[in-house]
Amino acid sequence: MPEKHLYEYAVIRIVPKVEREEFMNVGVILFSKQADFIKMRYEINENRLRAFSPELDIESFREHMEAFSKVCSGHETGGTIALLDIPERFRWLTALRSSCIQTSRPHVGFSANLDQTLNDLFQELVE
């Protein structure tokens, strides 16, 4: 039987107007210290976002999400935060903030297949 890994995940949200506290789920980030694993999956659905907030600068959100993704993956162009170890990157990405990209509080679970769990969570919480 495959080993199950403890993981944490958070939902990535776009918040067009921070003062209104309205958001749309656009992605999921999943982390397991035990498995040395961190990945995120996101999708910016332009039609849904325009219906949600017609004046939204979608290209700006694309750039923000790409930067978020670079930090998550530890890509060298993600800046100094991307150079942190996996647990520190996850904590930084999921820290409470008042910005146009926010995350839910982290939730936990167990999984034998973290990639599949990421896809399942994405389908359930975003699509």
Secondary structure as UniProt FT lines:
FT   STRAND          5..14
FT   HELIX           18..20
FT   STRAND          24..32
FT   TURN            33..36
FT   STRAND          37..42
FT   HELIX           46..52
FT   TURN            54..55
FT   HELIX           58..73
FT   HELIX           76..78
FT   HELIX           80..83
FT   HELIX           86..93
FT   STRAND          101..103
FT   STRAND          107..111
FT   HELIX           114..125
//
